[in-house]
Amino acid sequence: MIRKLSFIMLLFCFLGYSQEKEPTHNSHFGFAFSPGVIQQRNTFLEANLFMGCITTEPHPKTPIIGVSGFRIGLESDLHRTIAPKIGYEYAILGLDLKLTAANYFQDKNSEFRIIPEIGLSIGGWASLTYGYGIPLNDGNLTDIGYHRVGLSFNLNKSLHKAVFSSIESK
C-alpha cells in the first residue's frame, strides 16, 4: 500500500510541476499537487490533485493571488485508516475555505463525513485550516477525531512564483 501511495504522490507531483503555458491574463486553468498533514486525534497524511482556476498575476484594481477549484485525493494514517475524498477549495489572499466529502475505511468499518474547513492562506500556496468532520452515518471508527487542524500546500510552479515574487516586492 505504501508503494502505491508513493507512486500516486510522485505522479501528482509530476502533474503539478509540469510545464504550463504562461497565462495571458491574471487567471488560468491549472493543476497542482496538494500534499498535507492533518491532526485529528491521530496524524494523517493527505495527497490531492487540485484542478481549477489559478490566479497568478495580480490585476491593478484587484491584487489577488490564489486558487479556486476542485480537489480529489485521499488521506490516511498509514496504519489502519484510508479515506478517499473529493472537495472544493477557495483560497484567495489570506483566507482559505474548503468543503470536502470523505469516506473513511478502517478495518471492516466505514464512515462518510462532510468536512467544512476555514483557515489562513498564503496566496493559495500554503494553508493552515481548522475543520469539523460531520458524520452522516455511524461507522464506529476509532482513533479519528471530529475536530481537525490541517496544513496543506498547492504545489504549482506559476503559483509559487507569483506568491513569492509578491512577498519579495513588499
ROPA-324082 format. One record per residue: x negated, y, z of N, C-alpha, C in turn. Coordinates in nm, 2 decimals. Each point is the difference from the previous one (the first is absolute). Example, Ala and Ser with C-alpha at 12.3 -4.5 7.8 and 13.67 -1.06 7.14 Angstrom:
# residues 2
+--------+--------+--------+--------+--------+--------+--------+--------+--------+
:   n.px :   n.py :   n.pz :  ca.px :  ca.py :  ca.pz :   c.px :   c.py :   c.pz :
+--------+--------+--------+--------+--------+--------+--------+--------+--------+
:  -1.32 :  -0.57 :   0.78 :   0.09 :   0.12 :   0.00 :  -0.09 :   0.12 :   0.00 :
:   0.04 :   0.11 :  -0.07 :  -0.09 :   0.11 :   0.00 :   0.08 :   0.11 :   0.08 :
+--------+--------+--------+--------+--------+--------+--------+--------+--------+
This chain:
# residues 170
+--------+--------+--------+--------+--------+--------+--------+--------+--------+
:   n.px :   n.py :   n.pz :  ca.px :  ca.py :  ca.pz :   c.px :   c.py :   c.pz :
+--------+--------+--------+--------+--------+--------+--------+--------+--------+
:  -0.08 :  -0.12 :   0.00 :   0.08 :   0.12 :   0.00 :  -0.09 :   0.13 :   0.00 :
:  -0.11 :  -0.01 :   0.08 :  -0.09 :   0.12 :   0.00 :  -0.06 :   0.02 :  -0.14 :
:  -0.03 :  -0.10 :  -0.07 :  -0.05 :   0.02 :  -0.14 :   0.10 :   0.06 :  -0.09 :
:   0.12 :  -0.04 :   0.01 :   0.11 :   0.06 :  -0.08 :   0.02 :   0.15 :   0.03 :
:   0.00 :   0.03 :   0.13 :   0.01 :   0.14 :   0.04 :  -0.11 :   0.08 :  -0.05 :
:  -0.12 :  -0.05 :   0.01 :  -0.12 :   0.07 :  -0.04 :   0.00 :   0.02 :  -0.15 :
:   0.05 :  -0.10 :  -0.08 :   0.01 :   0.02 :  -0.14 :   0.10 :   0.11 :  -0.04 :
:   0.12 :   0.00 :   0.07 :   0.10 :   0.10 :  -0.02 :  -0.05 :   0.13 :   0.03 :
:  -0.07 :   0.02 :   0.11 :  -0.06 :   0.13 :   0.04 :  -0.10 :   0.05 :  -0.10 :
:  -0.08 :  -0.09 :  -0.05 :  -0.10 :   0.04 :  -0.10 :   0.07 :   0.04 :  -0.13 :
:   0.10 :  -0.07 :  -0.04 :   0.08 :   0.03 :  -0.12 :   0.06 :   0.14 :   0.01 :
:   0.07 :   0.03 :   0.12 :   0.06 :   0.13 :   0.02 :  -0.11 :   0.11 :   0.00 :
:  -0.11 :  -0.03 :   0.06 :  -0.11 :   0.10 :   0.01 :  -0.04 :   0.03 :  -0.15 :
:  -0.02 :  -0.09 :  -0.08 :  -0.04 :   0.02 :  -0.14 :   0.11 :   0.08 :  -0.07 :
:   0.13 :  -0.03 :   0.02 :   0.10 :   0.08 :  -0.06 :   0.01 :   0.14 :   0.05 :
:  -0.02 :   0.02 :   0.13 :   0.00 :   0.14 :   0.05 :  -0.11 :   0.08 :  -0.04 :
:  -0.12 :  -0.05 :  -0.02 :  -0.11 :   0.08 :  -0.04 :  -0.04 :  -0.01 :  -0.14 :
:   0.09 :  -0.07 :  -0.08 :  -0.03 :   0.00 :  -0.15 :   0.01 :   0.13 :  -0.06 :
:  -0.07 :   0.02 :  -0.11 :   0.00 :   0.13 :  -0.07 :   0.14 :   0.04 :  -0.04 :
:   0.03 :   0.13 :   0.03 :   0.13 :   0.06 :  -0.04 :  -0.03 :   0.11 :  -0.09 :
:   0.10 :   0.03 :  -0.08 :   0.00 :   0.12 :  -0.08 :   0.00 :   0.12 :   0.09 :
:  -0.07 :   0.10 :  -0.03 :   0.01 :   0.13 :   0.07 :   0.14 :   0.06 :  -0.02 :
:   0.06 :   0.04 :   0.11 :   0.13 :   0.06 :  -0.01 :   0.00 :   0.13 :  -0.08 :
:   0.10 :   0.02 :  -0.08 :   0.01 :   0.12 :  -0.07 :   0.08 :   0.11 :   0.07 :
:   0.07 :  -0.04 :   0.11 :   0.07 :   0.09 :   0.08 :  -0.02 :  -0.04 :   0.15 :
:   0.07 :   0.06 :   0.09 :  -0.03 :  -0.03 :   0.14 :   0.05 :  -0.13 :   0.06 :
:   0.08 :  -0.08 :  -0.07 :   0.04 :  -0.13 :   0.04 :   0.00 :  -0.10 :  -0.11 :
:  -0.03 :  -0.12 :   0.04 :   0.00 :  -0.11 :  -0.10 :   0.03 :  -0.13 :   0.07 :
:   0.04 :  -0.10 :  -0.08 :   0.03 :  -0.13 :   0.05 :  -0.13 :  -0.08 :   0.02 :
:  -0.01 :  -0.06 :   0.11 :  -0.13 :  -0.08 :   0.02 :   0.02 :  -0.11 :   0.10 :
:  -0.11 :  -0.07 :   0.02 :   0.00 :  -0.11 :   0.10 :  -0.11 :   0.02 :   0.10 :
:   0.02 :  -0.06 :   0.12 :  -0.10 :   0.01 :   0.10 :   0.01 :  -0.13 :   0.08 :
:  -0.12 :  -0.05 :   0.04 :  -0.01 :  -0.11 :   0.10 :   0.02 :   0.07 :   0.14 :
:   0.09 :  -0.06 :   0.08 :   0.03 :   0.06 :   0.13 :  -0.03 :  -0.10 :   0.11 :
:  -0.12 :  -0.01 :   0.05 :  -0.03 :  -0.08 :   0.12 :   0.04 :   0.07 :   0.13 :
:   0.01 :  -0.07 :   0.11 :   0.03 :   0.06 :   0.12 :  -0.01 :  -0.09 :   0.12 :
:   0.02 :   0.05 :   0.12 :   0.00 :  -0.07 :   0.12 :   0.12 :   0.05 :   0.08 :
:   0.07 :  -0.10 :   0.06 :   0.13 :   0.03 :   0.08 :  -0.02 :  -0.06 :   0.14 :
:   0.04 :   0.07 :   0.10 :   0.00 :  -0.05 :   0.13 :   0.15 :  -0.01 :   0.04 :
:   0.05 :  -0.12 :   0.02 :   0.14 :  -0.02 :   0.05 :   0.00 :  -0.12 :   0.09 :
:  -0.05 :   0.02 :   0.12 :  -0.03 :  -0.10 :   0.10 :  -0.12 :  -0.07 :  -0.03 :
:  -0.01 :  -0.05 :  -0.12 :  -0.13 :  -0.06 :  -0.06 :  -0.05 :   0.08 :  -0.11 :
:  -0.12 :  -0.02 :  -0.04 :  -0.06 :   0.08 :  -0.12 :   0.03 :  -0.08 :  -0.13 :
:   0.06 :   0.08 :  -0.09 :   0.03 :  -0.06 :  -0.14 :  -0.08 :   0.08 :  -0.10 :
:  -0.04 :  -0.07 :  -0.10 :  -0.07 :   0.06 :  -0.12 :   0.11 :   0.01 :  -0.11 :
:  -0.01 :   0.10 :  -0.08 :   0.09 :   0.01 :  -0.11 :  -0.07 :   0.03 :  -0.13 :
:   0.06 :  -0.05 :  -0.11 :  -0.06 :   0.03 :  -0.14 :   0.12 :   0.03 :  -0.09 :
:   0.00 :   0.11 :  -0.06 :   0.12 :   0.05 :  -0.08 :  -0.06 :   0.05 :  -0.14 :
:   0.09 :   0.00 :  -0.09 :  -0.02 :   0.06 :  -0.13 :   0.10 :   0.12 :  -0.01 :
:  -0.05 :   0.12 :  -0.01 :   0.08 :   0.12 :  -0.01 :   0.02 :   0.03 :  -0.15 :
:   0.12 :   0.03 :  -0.04 :   0.03 :   0.04 :  -0.14 :   0.09 :   0.12 :   0.01 :
:  -0.04 :   0.11 :  -0.06 :   0.09 :   0.12 :   0.00 :  -0.07 :   0.12 :  -0.04 :
:   0.05 :   0.11 :   0.04 :  -0.04 :   0.14 :  -0.03 :  -0.12 :   0.04 :   0.08 :
:  -0.11 :   0.03 :  -0.06 :  -0.12 :   0.05 :   0.07 :  -0.03 :   0.14 :  -0.04 :
:   0.01 :   0.09 :   0.10 :  -0.02 :   0.14 :  -0.03 :  -0.14 :   0.04 :   0.04 :
:  -0.08 :   0.03 :  -0.09 :  -0.15 :   0.03 :   0.02 :  -0.04 :   0.14 :  -0.03 :
:   0.07 :   0.07 :  -0.07 :  -0.04 :   0.14 :  -0.04 :   0.10 :   0.09 :   0.06 :
:  -0.04 :   0.08 :   0.11 :   0.10 :   0.09 :   0.06 :   0.04 :   0.11 :  -0.10 :
:   0.13 :   0.02 :  -0.01 :   0.06 :   0.10 :  -0.08 :  -0.02 :   0.13 :   0.08 :
:  -0.03 :   0.12 :  -0.07 :  -0.03 :   0.12 :   0.07 :   0.12 :   0.04 :   0.10 :
:   0.12 :  -0.03 :  -0.05 :   0.12 :   0.04 :   0.09 :   0.03 :  -0.10 :   0.11 :
:  -0.03 :  -0.13 :  -0.02 :   0.02 :  -0.10 :   0.10 :  -0.12 :  -0.08 :   0.01 :
:  -0.09 :   0.03 :   0.09 :  -0.13 :  -0.07 :   0.02 :   0.02 :  -0.14 :   0.07 :
:   0.05 :  -0.10 :  -0.08 :   0.04 :  -0.13 :   0.06 :  -0.09 :  -0.10 :  -0.06 :
:  -0.06 :  -0.09 :   0.08 :  -0.07 :  -0.12 :  -0.04 :   0.06 :  -0.11 :   0.08 :
:   0.03 :  -0.11 :  -0.07 :   0.06 :  -0.12 :   0.07 :   0.05 :  -0.10 :  -0.09 :
:   0.09 :  -0.09 :   0.06 :   0.05 :  -0.11 :  -0.08 :   0.15 :  -0.02 :   0.04 :
:   0.08 :  -0.05 :  -0.09 :   0.13 :  -0.05 :   0.02 :   0.03 :  -0.11 :  -0.09 :
:   0.04 :  -0.11 :   0.05 :   0.03 :  -0.12 :  -0.08 :   0.02 :  -0.13 :   0.08 :
:   0.00 :  -0.11 :  -0.07 :   0.03 :  -0.13 :   0.06 :  -0.13 :  -0.07 :   0.04 :
:   0.02 :  -0.08 :   0.11 :  -0.11 :  -0.08 :   0.05 :   0.05 :  -0.15 :   0.01 :
:  -0.08 :  -0.09 :  -0.05 :   0.03 :  -0.14 :   0.01 :  -0.12 :  -0.07 :   0.05 :
:   0.01 :  -0.09 :   0.10 :  -0.11 :  -0.07 :   0.06 :   0.03 :  -0.09 :   0.11 :
:  -0.09 :  -0.02 :   0.09 :   0.02 :  -0.09 :   0.11 :  -0.08 :   0.04 :   0.12 :
:   0.04 :  -0.04 :   0.12 :  -0.07 :   0.02 :   0.12 :  -0.01 :  -0.13 :   0.07 :
:  -0.11 :  -0.02 :   0.08 :  -0.02 :  -0.12 :   0.07 :  -0.09 :   0.02 :   0.12 :
:   0.02 :  -0.09 :   0.10 :  -0.09 :   0.00 :   0.11 :  -0.12 :  -0.09 :  -0.02 :
:   0.00 :  -0.07 :  -0.12 :  -0.10 :  -0.09 :  -0.04 :  -0.01 :  -0.12 :   0.09 :
:   0.11 :  -0.03 :   0.07 :   0.00 :  -0.12 :   0.08 :   0.13 :  -0.08 :  -0.02 :
:   0.12 :   0.06 :   0.04 :   0.12 :  -0.08 :  -0.01 :   0.11 :   0.08 :  -0.08 :
:  -0.02 :   0.12 :  -0.02 :   0.11 :   0.08 :  -0.06 :  -0.04 :   0.07 :  -0.13 :
:   0.09 :   0.00 :  -0.09 :  -0.02 :   0.06 :  -0.13 :   0.13 :   0.07 :  -0.04 :
:   0.00 :   0.12 :  -0.06 :   0.12 :   0.07 :  -0.03 :  -0.02 :   0.07 :  -0.14 :
:   0.07 :  -0.06 :  -0.10 :   0.01 :   0.08 :  -0.13 :   0.09 :   0.12 :   0.02 :
:  -0.03 :   0.11 :  -0.07 :   0.08 :   0.12 :   0.02 :   0.00 :   0.09 :  -0.12 :
:   0.10 :   0.08 :   0.00 :   0.02 :   0.10 :  -0.11 :   0.05 :   0.13 :   0.07 :
:  -0.05 :   0.11 :  -0.06 :   0.05 :   0.13 :   0.07 :  -0.03 :   0.12 :  -0.09 :
:   0.03 :   0.11 :   0.05 :  -0.02 :   0.13 :  -0.06 :  -0.08 :   0.09 :   0.09 :
:  -0.09 :   0.08 :  -0.06 :  -0.08 :   0.09 :   0.07 :   0.00 :   0.14 :  -0.06 :
:   0.01 :   0.10 :   0.09 :   0.00 :   0.14 :  -0.04 :  -0.10 :   0.07 :   0.09 :
:  -0.12 :   0.02 :  -0.05 :  -0.11 :   0.06 :   0.08 :  -0.05 :   0.13 :  -0.08 :
:   0.05 :   0.11 :   0.05 :  -0.04 :   0.13 :  -0.06 :  -0.06 :   0.09 :   0.11 :
:  -0.11 :   0.07 :  -0.03 :  -0.06 :   0.08 :   0.10 :  -0.04 :  -0.07 :   0.12 :
:   0.06 :   0.04 :   0.12 :  -0.03 :  -0.07 :   0.13 :   0.10 :  -0.09 :   0.05 :
:   0.11 :  -0.03 :  -0.08 :   0.11 :  -0.09 :   0.04 :   0.00 :  -0.13 :  -0.08 :
:   0.03 :  -0.11 :   0.07 :   0.02 :  -0.12 :  -0.07 :   0.13 :  -0.07 :   0.05 :
:   0.09 :  -0.03 :  -0.09 :   0.12 :  -0.07 :   0.03 :   0.00 :  -0.13 :  -0.08 :
:   0.03 :  -0.11 :   0.07 :   0.01 :  -0.14 :  -0.06 :   0.13 :  -0.07 :   0.04 :
:   0.05 :  -0.07 :  -0.09 :   0.11 :  -0.09 :   0.03 :  -0.03 :  -0.14 :  -0.06 :
:  -0.01 :  -0.10 :   0.08 :  -0.04 :  -0.13 :  -0.04 :   0.10 :  -0.11 :   0.04 :
:   0.01 :  -0.10 :  -0.09 :   0.08 :  -0.12 :   0.04 :  -0.10 :  -0.11 :   0.00 :
:  -0.01 :  -0.08 :   0.11 :  -0.10 :  -0.10 :   0.01 :   0.07 :  -0.13 :   0.06 :
:  -0.04 :  -0.11 :  -0.05 :   0.05 :  -0.13 :   0.05 :  -0.12 :  -0.07 :   0.07 :
:   0.00 :  -0.01 :   0.13 :  -0.10 :  -0.07 :   0.08 :   0.02 :  -0.15 :   0.00 :
:  -0.10 :  -0.08 :  -0.03 :   0.00 :  -0.14 :   0.01 :  -0.10 :  -0.04 :   0.11 :
:   0.05 :  -0.08 :   0.10 :  -0.09 :  -0.05 :   0.10 :   0.04 :  -0.14 :   0.04 :
:  -0.09 :  -0.09 :  -0.03 :   0.03 :  -0.15 :   0.01 :   0.12 :  -0.03 :  -0.08 :
:   0.11 :  -0.04 :   0.06 :   0.13 :  -0.03 :  -0.07 :   0.10 :   0.11 :   0.02 :
:  -0.04 :   0.11 :   0.06 :   0.10 :   0.11 :   0.02 :  -0.02 :   0.11 :  -0.10 :
:   0.11 :   0.07 :  -0.02 :  -0.01 :   0.12 :  -0.09 :   0.09 :   0.11 :   0.05 :
:  -0.05 :   0.12 :  -0.02 :   0.07 :   0.12 :   0.04 :  -0.01 :   0.11 :  -0.10 :
:   0.11 :   0.06 :  -0.04 :   0.00 :   0.11 :  -0.10 :   0.01 :   0.13 :   0.08 :
:  -0.08 :   0.10 :  -0.04 :   0.00 :   0.13 :   0.07 :   0.00 :   0.11 :  -0.10 :
:   0.07 :   0.11 :   0.04 :  -0.01 :   0.13 :  -0.07 :  -0.09 :   0.08 :   0.09 :
:  -0.10 :   0.07 :  -0.05 :  -0.10 :   0.07 :   0.08 :  -0.02 :   0.14 :  -0.05 :
:   0.07 :   0.10 :   0.06 :  -0.03 :   0.14 :  -0.03 :  -0.13 :   0.04 :   0.07 :
:  -0.08 :   0.08 :  -0.06 :  -0.12 :   0.05 :   0.06 :  -0.02 :   0.15 :  -0.03 :
:  -0.06 :   0.07 :   0.09 :  -0.03 :   0.15 :  -0.02 :  -0.14 :   0.02 :   0.06 :
:  -0.07 :   0.09 :  -0.07 :  -0.13 :   0.03 :   0.05 :  -0.08 :   0.11 :  -0.06 :
:  -0.12 :   0.00 :   0.02 :  -0.09 :   0.11 :  -0.05 :  -0.08 :  -0.06 :  -0.12 :
:  -0.03 :   0.09 :  -0.10 :  -0.07 :  -0.05 :  -0.12 :  -0.10 :   0.10 :  -0.04 :
:  -0.10 :  -0.04 :  -0.06 :  -0.10 :   0.09 :  -0.06 :   0.02 :  -0.01 :  -0.15 :
:   0.09 :   0.08 :  -0.05 :   0.03 :   0.00 :  -0.15 :   0.04 :  -0.13 :  -0.06 :
:   0.06 :  -0.09 :   0.08 :   0.04 :  -0.13 :  -0.05 :  -0.11 :  -0.10 :  -0.01 :
:  -0.13 :   0.04 :   0.03 :  -0.11 :  -0.09 :  -0.01 :  -0.01 :  -0.09 :   0.12 :
:   0.01 :   0.06 :   0.12 :   0.00 :  -0.07 :   0.13 :   0.12 :   0.04 :   0.08 :
:   0.06 :  -0.10 :   0.07 :   0.12 :   0.03 :   0.08 :  -0.01 :  -0.07 :   0.13 :
:   0.05 :   0.06 :   0.10 :   0.02 :  -0.05 :   0.14 :   0.14 :   0.01 :   0.03 :
:   0.07 :  -0.12 :   0.01 :   0.15 :   0.01 :   0.02 :   0.05 :  -0.08 :   0.12 :
:   0.12 :   0.04 :   0.05 :   0.07 :  -0.08 :   0.10 :   0.13 :  -0.05 :  -0.06 :
:   0.03 :  -0.12 :   0.03 :   0.12 :  -0.06 :  -0.06 :   0.07 :  -0.09 :   0.10 :
:   0.12 :  -0.03 :  -0.03 :   0.08 :  -0.09 :   0.08 :   0.07 :  -0.11 :  -0.09 :
:  -0.03 :  -0.13 :   0.03 :   0.06 :  -0.10 :  -0.08 :   0.14 :  -0.04 :   0.05 :
:   0.10 :   0.02 :  -0.09 :   0.13 :  -0.03 :   0.04 :   0.04 :  -0.13 :  -0.06 :
:   0.01 :  -0.11 :   0.09 :   0.03 :  -0.13 :  -0.04 :   0.15 :  -0.01 :  -0.05 :
:   0.02 :  -0.07 :  -0.11 :   0.13 :  -0.02 :  -0.06 :   0.05 :  -0.14 :   0.03 :
:  -0.09 :  -0.08 :   0.06 :   0.04 :  -0.14 :   0.05 :  -0.08 :  -0.03 :   0.11 :
:   0.03 :  -0.10 :   0.08 :  -0.07 :  -0.04 :   0.12 :  -0.09 :  -0.12 :  -0.04 :
:  -0.13 :   0.03 :  -0.03 :  -0.09 :  -0.11 :  -0.05 :  -0.08 :  -0.06 :   0.11 :
:   0.02 :   0.05 :   0.13 :  -0.07 :  -0.06 :   0.11 :  -0.15 :   0.00 :  -0.02 :
:  -0.05 :   0.11 :  -0.05 :  -0.15 :   0.01 :  -0.02 :  -0.07 :   0.04 :   0.12 :
:  -0.12 :  -0.05 :   0.02 :  -0.08 :   0.04 :   0.11 :  -0.12 :   0.08 :  -0.05 :
:  -0.06 :   0.08 :   0.09 :  -0.12 :   0.07 :  -0.03 :   0.02 :   0.11 :  -0.10 :
:   0.12 :   0.04 :  -0.03 :   0.03 :   0.11 :  -0.09 :   0.09 :   0.10 :   0.07 :
:  -0.06 :   0.12 :   0.02 :   0.08 :   0.10 :   0.07 :   0.09 :   0.08 :  -0.10 :
:   0.09 :   0.08 :   0.05 :   0.08 :   0.08 :  -0.08 :  -0.06 :   0.14 :  -0.03 :
:  -0.07 :   0.05 :   0.10 :  -0.07 :   0.13 :  -0.03 :  -0.14 :  -0.03 :  -0.06 :
:  -0.04 :   0.09 :  -0.10 :  -0.12 :  -0.02 :  -0.07 :  -0.07 :   0.13 :  -0.03 :
:  -0.13 :  -0.01 :   0.00 :  -0.09 :   0.11 :  -0.04 :  -0.08 :  -0.05 :  -0.11 :
:  -0.01 :   0.07 :  -0.11 :  -0.07 :  -0.04 :  -0.12 :  -0.10 :   0.10 :  -0.05 :
:  -0.11 :  -0.05 :  -0.05 :  -0.10 :   0.09 :  -0.07 :  -0.01 :  -0.06 :  -0.14 :
:   0.02 :   0.07 :  -0.10 :  -0.01 :  -0.05 :  -0.14 :  -0.06 :   0.10 :  -0.09 :
:  -0.05 :  -0.05 :  -0.11 :  -0.07 :   0.08 :  -0.10 :   0.06 :  -0.03 :  -0.14 :
:   0.01 :   0.10 :  -0.09 :   0.03 :  -0.01 :  -0.14 :  -0.12 :   0.02 :  -0.08 :
:  -0.07 :  -0.11 :  -0.04 :  -0.13 :   0.01 :  -0.07 :   0.03 :   0.02 :  -0.15 :
:  -0.03 :   0.12 :  -0.04 :   0.02 :   0.04 :  -0.14 :  -0.11 :   0.10 :  -0.03 :
:  -0.07 :  -0.01 :  -0.11 :  -0.11 :   0.09 :  -0.03 :   0.04 :   0.14 :  -0.01 :
:   0.10 :   0.03 :  -0.08 :   0.04 :   0.14 :  -0.02 :   0.06 :   0.06 :   0.13 :
:   0.08 :  -0.08 :   0.08 :   0.05 :   0.05 :   0.13 :  -0.11 :   0.03 :   0.09 :
:  -0.10 :  -0.09 :   0.01 :  -0.12 :   0.02 :   0.09 :  -0.07 :   0.13 :  -0.04 :
:  -0.02 :   0.01 :  -0.12 :  -0.08 :   0.12 :  -0.05 :   0.08 :   0.13 :   0.03 :
:   0.13 :   0.00 :  -0.02 :   0.08 :   0.12 :   0.02 :   0.01 :   0.03 :   0.15 :
:   0.01 :  -0.10 :   0.09 :   0.01 :   0.03 :   0.14 :  -0.13 :   0.06 :   0.05 :
:  -0.11 :  -0.07 :  -0.03 :  -0.13 :   0.05 :   0.05 :  -0.05 :   0.12 :  -0.06 :
:   0.04 :   0.03 :  -0.13 :  -0.05 :   0.13 :  -0.05 :   0.09 :   0.11 :   0.06 :
:   0.12 :  -0.02 :   0.03 :   0.08 :   0.10 :   0.07 :  -0.05 :   0.03 :   0.14 :
:  -0.05 :  -0.11 :   0.07 :  -0.05 :   0.02 :   0.13 :  -0.13 :   0.08 :   0.00 :
:  -0.09 :  -0.03 :  -0.10 :  -0.13 :   0.07 :  -0.01 :   0.02 :   0.14 :  -0.04 :
:   0.11 :   0.03 :  -0.08 :   0.02 :   0.14 :  -0.04 :   0.05 :   0.09 :   0.11 :
:   0.04 :  -0.06 :   0.11 :   0.05 :   0.09 :   0.11 :  -0.10 :   0.04 :   0.10 :
+--------+--------+--------+--------+--------+--------+--------+--------+--------+
